[in-house]
Amino acid sequence: MRKRTLGRSGSLDDVKGNPRADFLQGYFSERGQRILQELVTMSDELSTRPAQVALAWLLSRPGVTAPIASATSLAQLAEILDAVTLSLPKPLLTRLDEASRR
């Protein structure tokens, strides 16, 4: 099983001890939970990481010139860079779009 930045539960407990925990708390809304669950589900379906799916989704959106990503290690940087070559099929893009709207 791949190591995840956030646990499968997608709860605030998953970010305890993370240097960005205070910042991340604002993303644990109902909408944020839906999006996170889709990202985790899709990353499992595609055998990739949630961060890669998130960045690939943002890169596919019209009007998004450059998603902002942060890495605290070379391994995270490599993971982020892999998102550039990840092409998400239309049905997956639609699922993410729908999760972000509800």
N, C-alpha and C positions, 0 to 999 in steps of 0.2 A: 504494500500500500504506500502511496506517495505521501510525504509529509506535507501538511497543509499549514498555511499561515493562520487560518481560522479553522476551528473544529467543525465537525459535521453538524453540531447543534445550532451553530450560528447565533450563539448567545453572547451576552456581555462577558460571561465567564471565560470565553475563548480568547479574549484580548487582555485578560489580567496579566500584568507583568510586561505587556508590550509597551515600548516607549511612546507609542502613539495612542494609547488607550483612551485618554481624554478626548482626543480628536475623533476617534472612531465611534465613540458612544452615540453621536448624532446620526449614525447610519443604521441604527438598530430599530428603525421604525417598521411598521407593518410592510410598507413598500420595500424598504431595504431588505427585509427578511425574504420577501418573494423573489427579489432579484438575486440575492445570495443563494437561495435554494436552487434557482434555475442555473446559476453559474456552476454550482457544485455538481448538479445532476449532469449538465452538459460536459463538464470536464471529465466526469467518469465515462460518459458515452464516447468521448473523443480520445480518451487516454492522455489527457493533458492536464494542465493546472487551471484553477479558477481565474487566476490573474491573467493568464494567456487568453482565455475566453473573453474576459472582460475587455481587455485591450483590443482584441480582434473585433469585438462588437463595436466598440467606439470608433475604431479605424474604418469600419464599414459605413458609418453614419454620414449622410451628407451634411456638410457644414462643419464637421469636426476636422480641423486641420492637423492638430497634434495633441493627442491625449497626454496628460501629464502623469507620469509614473515615477515612483521613487524606489530606489534599491539601497539596501544597507549592506550588501555583500556582493561579491562577484557572481556568486551562484544566483542571487536574485536578479542581477543584471542580465545574465544569460537567459534566465527564464523569461524576463520581460522581452528581450530581443526576439525570442522564438515566436512571440505573438504576431510579429510582422508577417510571417509566412503562413500563419494559420488562417485558412479560408473557411468561414462558417457557412454551411448550407442555408438557403433561404428559410426553410422551416424553423431552424434554430434561431435565426435572427428574429423571426416573427414571434417566437416564444419569449425571447428576451424583451422585445418591444412591448408585448402585451403585459408581461410582468411589471414593467416599469410604468405603465399607464394606470393600472387599476388602483 
